Amino acid sequence: MSAHTDDRSAAPPPAGARRPRRSAVRFEPLRDLRQYLDLLRRQHELAEIDVPVNPDEELAEIHRRVIAVGGPALLFRRVRGSPYPVATNLFGTARRVELAFGNRPFEFIEQAARLARDLAPPFLPRLWRGRRLIGRRYELGERRCRQGPVCEVEEDPRLTELPMLKCWPEDGGAFLTLPLVLTHGPVDGRPNLGMYRMQRYDDRTTGMHWQIGKGGGAFITTRPNSAANPCR
């Protein structure tokens, strides 16, 4: 289980601050979050908290103070009111991002930026020189599989057991701040996978926070959206 808080209190970097240099980290392909946490332990990049912590503001405040000083990833093992642990600050530094994903994201972004500059105007010979990078674009996305850990447990949802965080005193309740929300449009069933803050109401119900003009929010305001032909 991982949770993230939106850090509205973090100060911007000082003027003229340099981007941190990348460290030489050997990349190990990771299958799941457990492997990543084991890797962080070996690299001394994980602090494990065994005392009880309240998910109502206390956990988020500890997270904010640690991330503000460039501290380690955090694993809270005893979250009050929940049987599940909470991991935060997993990708809070460039080094931890590199441990998780290797150099490929950095290299891809740098090469894509360079390609966009070199392809102006986009003559055919220039496009041909960039074919390998363009081809790598299609390596991204979903992968279909018949089984996985997510399929091992089938039970009714009990959202009140999840260690969802209340991050700020004036928040309306506990939120999932970075959930994956799958919606299908009411016209053609076109899917959209986005991240929208979800507020927990009870064991089976959440409220959704999304901008009207983006993804799932646009589906909700589409005219054919009705009881007979709803957004799903």
C-alpha positions as CSV (number, residue, x, y, z in Angstrom):
1,M,0.0,0.0,0.0
2,S,1.5,3.4,-0.9
3,A,0.1,6.8,-0.1
4,H,1.2,10.3,-1.1
5,T,0.4,13.7,0.2
6,D,0.2,16.9,-1.8
7,D,3.0,19.1,-0.4
8,R,1.5,22.6,-0.5
9,S,4.0,23.7,2.2
10,A,7.2,22.8,0.4
11,A,9.3,25.8,-0.5
12,P,10.5,26.3,-4.1
13,P,14.2,25.7,-4.8
14,P,16.5,28.7,-4.3
15,A,17.1,31.0,-7.3
16,G,20.0,29.7,-9.3
17,A,20.0,26.2,-7.7
18,R,21.5,23.5,-9.8
19,R,19.7,20.3,-10.8
20,P,21.2,17.5,-8.7
21,R,23.7,15.4,-10.5
22,R,22.7,11.8,-11.1
23,S,24.5,9.2,-9.1
24,A,25.8,6.0,-10.7
25,V,23.2,3.6,-9.5
26,R,23.0,0.1,-10.8
27,F,19.4,-0.5,-12.1
28,E,17.6,-3.6,-10.9
29,P,14.3,-4.4,-12.7
30,L,11.6,-4.5,-10.0
31,R,8.4,-6.6,-10.1
32,D,6.5,-5.0,-7.2
33,L,6.6,-2.5,-4.3
34,R,8.0,-5.1,-1.9
35,Q,11.1,-5.5,-4.1
36,Y,11.5,-1.8,-4.2
37,L,11.3,-1.4,-0.4
38,D,13.9,-4.2,0.0
39,L,16.1,-2.3,-2.4
40,L,15.7,1.0,-0.5
41,R,16.6,-0.9,2.8
42,R,19.8,-2.1,1.2
43,Q,20.6,1.3,-0.1
44,H,19.9,2.9,3.4
45,E,17.1,5.0,1.7
46,L,14.2,3.8,4.0
47,A,13.2,4.7,7.5
48,E,10.8,2.3,9.2
49,I,8.5,3.7,11.9
50,D,7.2,1.1,14.3
51,V,5.3,3.4,16.8
52,P,1.6,4.1,16.2
53,V,0.9,7.0,13.9
54,N,-2.5,8.7,13.3
55,P,-3.5,9.1,9.7
56,D,-5.5,12.2,10.7
57,E,-2.9,14.9,9.9
58,E,0.0,13.4,12.0
59,L,1.3,11.1,9.3
60,A,1.1,13.7,6.6
61,E,2.9,16.2,8.8
62,I,5.8,13.8,9.4
63,H,6.0,13.2,5.7
64,R,6.1,16.9,4.9
65,R,8.9,17.6,7.4
66,V,11.0,14.7,6.1
67,I,10.6,15.5,2.4
68,A,11.4,19.2,3.0
69,V,14.9,18.3,4.2
70,G,15.5,15.6,1.4
71,G,15.0,12.8,3.9
72,P,14.5,9.1,3.2
73,A,11.4,7.1,2.1
74,L,9.2,6.3,5.1
75,L,7.4,3.1,6.0
76,F,4.8,3.5,8.7
77,R,4.1,0.0,10.0
78,R,1.4,0.8,12.6
79,V,-1.2,3.2,11.3
80,R,-4.1,3.7,13.7
81,G,-7.4,2.2,12.6
82,S,-6.0,0.1,9.8
83,P,-4.2,-3.2,9.4
84,Y,-2.2,-1.9,6.5
85,P,1.2,-0.1,6.5
86,V,1.8,3.2,4.6
87,A,4.8,4.0,2.5
88,T,5.5,7.6,1.5
89,N,8.3,9.7,-0.1
90,L,9.2,6.7,-2.3
91,F,10.3,8.9,-5.2
92,G,11.3,12.1,-3.2
93,T,14.8,12.3,-4.6
94,A,16.4,11.9,-8.0
95,R,18.4,9.0,-6.6
96,R,15.3,7.1,-5.6
97,V,13.7,7.7,-8.9
98,E,16.8,6.3,-10.6
99,L,16.7,3.3,-8.2
100,A,13.1,2.6,-9.2
101,F,13.2,3.2,-13.0
102,G,16.9,3.4,-14.0
103,N,18.2,6.0,-16.4
104,R,15.7,5.3,-19.1
105,P,13.1,8.0,-18.1
106,F,15.8,10.7,-17.9
107,E,17.4,9.6,-21.2
108,F,14.0,9.3,-23.0
109,I,13.0,12.9,-22.0
110,E,16.3,14.4,-22.9
111,Q,16.4,12.6,-26.3
112,A,12.7,13.5,-27.0
113,A,13.5,17.2,-26.2
114,R,16.6,17.1,-28.5
115,L,14.6,15.3,-31.2
116,A,11.8,18.0,-31.1
117,R,14.5,20.6,-31.7
118,D,16.3,18.7,-34.4
119,L,13.1,17.8,-36.3
120,A,12.1,21.4,-37.0
121,P,11.0,21.4,-39.8
122,P,10.1,17.6,-39.9
123,F,11.8,16.5,-43.2
124,L,11.7,12.8,-43.9
125,P,15.4,12.2,-43.5
126,R,15.2,13.8,-40.0
127,L,12.3,11.6,-39.1
128,W,14.2,8.6,-40.2
129,R,17.1,9.4,-38.0
130,G,14.8,9.6,-35.0
131,R,12.9,6.4,-35.8
132,R,14.4,4.5,-32.8
133,L,13.3,7.0,-30.3
134,I,9.8,7.2,-31.9
135,G,9.6,3.4,-31.8
136,R,10.4,3.4,-28.0
137,R,7.3,5.5,-27.5
138,Y,5.2,2.4,-28.3
139,E,6.9,0.4,-25.6
140,L,5.0,2.4,-23.0
141,G,1.6,1.6,-21.8
142,E,-0.4,-1.3,-20.5
143,R,0.5,-5.0,-20.7
144,R,-2.2,-7.6,-20.6
145,C,-1.8,-10.7,-18.3
146,R,-4.1,-13.5,-17.1
147,Q,-3.1,-13.5,-13.4
148,G,-1.4,-11.4,-10.8
149,P,-1.3,-10.6,-7.1
150,V,-4.3,-8.2,-7.5
151,C,-6.4,-11.2,-8.5
152,E,-5.5,-13.3,-5.4
153,V,-8.1,-11.7,-3.1
154,E,-11.8,-11.1,-4.0
155,E,-13.9,-9.5,-1.4
156,D,-16.3,-6.6,-0.9
157,P,-14.7,-3.2,-0.6
158,R,-14.0,-1.9,2.9
159,L,-12.6,1.5,2.4
160,T,-12.7,2.4,6.1
161,E,-9.9,-0.2,6.6
162,L,-7.6,1.6,4.2
163,P,-5.1,4.0,5.9
164,M,-6.3,7.0,3.8
165,L,-4.9,10.3,5.0
166,K,-6.4,13.5,6.1
167,C,-3.6,15.9,5.2
168,W,-4.8,19.4,6.3
169,P,-7.0,20.6,9.1
170,E,-9.7,22.0,6.8
171,D,-9.9,18.9,4.6
172,G,-13.4,17.4,4.4
173,G,-12.1,14.0,5.4
174,A,-9.7,11.3,4.4
175,F,-8.5,11.3,0.8
176,L,-6.7,9.1,-1.7
177,T,-4.5,11.7,-3.4
178,L,-3.1,9.7,-6.3
179,P,-5.6,6.9,-7.2
180,L,-5.9,5.4,-10.7
181,V,-9.5,6.2,-11.8
182,L,-10.9,4.3,-14.8
183,T,-13.9,5.9,-16.5
184,H,-15.7,5.2,-19.8
185,G,-17.4,7.9,-21.8
186,P,-21.2,7.8,-22.3
187,V,-21.1,8.1,-26.1
188,D,-18.5,5.6,-27.4
189,G,-17.3,3.9,-24.3
190,R,-13.8,5.4,-24.8
191,P,-11.7,4.8,-21.6
192,N,-9.8,7.3,-19.6
193,L,-7.3,6.5,-16.9
194,G,-6.5,9.5,-14.7
195,M,-5.5,10.5,-11.2
196,Y,-8.2,12.4,-9.3
197,R,-8.5,13.0,-5.5
198,M,-11.1,10.8,-4.0
199,Q,-12.7,11.5,-0.6
200,R,-13.9,8.6,1.4
201,Y,-17.5,8.8,2.6
202,D,-18.0,5.2,3.8
203,D,-17.0,1.6,3.1
204,R,-18.2,1.7,-0.5
205,T,-18.6,5.3,-1.5
206,T,-16.2,8.2,-2.4
207,G,-16.5,11.7,-3.7
208,M,-14.5,12.7,-6.8
209,H,-12.5,15.8,-7.3
210,W,-11.8,16.5,-11.0
211,Q,-11.6,19.4,-13.4
212,I,-14.5,19.6,-15.8
213,G,-12.4,19.9,-19.0
214,K,-10.2,16.9,-18.4
215,G,-10.7,13.2,-18.9
216,G,-13.3,11.8,-16.6
217,G,-14.7,15.3,-15.8
218,A,-15.4,15.8,-19.5
219,F,-17.3,12.5,-19.6
220,I,-19.6,13.6,-16.7
221,T,-20.6,16.8,-18.5
222,T,-21.1,15.2,-21.9
223,R,-24.7,15.8,-23.0
224,P,-25.8,12.1,-23.6
225,N,-24.8,11.3,-20.0
226,S,-28.0,10.2,-18.4
227,A,-29.5,7.3,-16.4
228,A,-30.1,5.4,-19.6
229,N,-26.6,6.1,-21.0
230,P,-24.3,6.9,-18.1
231,C,-20.6,7.5,-17.7
232,R,-19.1,4.5,-16.1
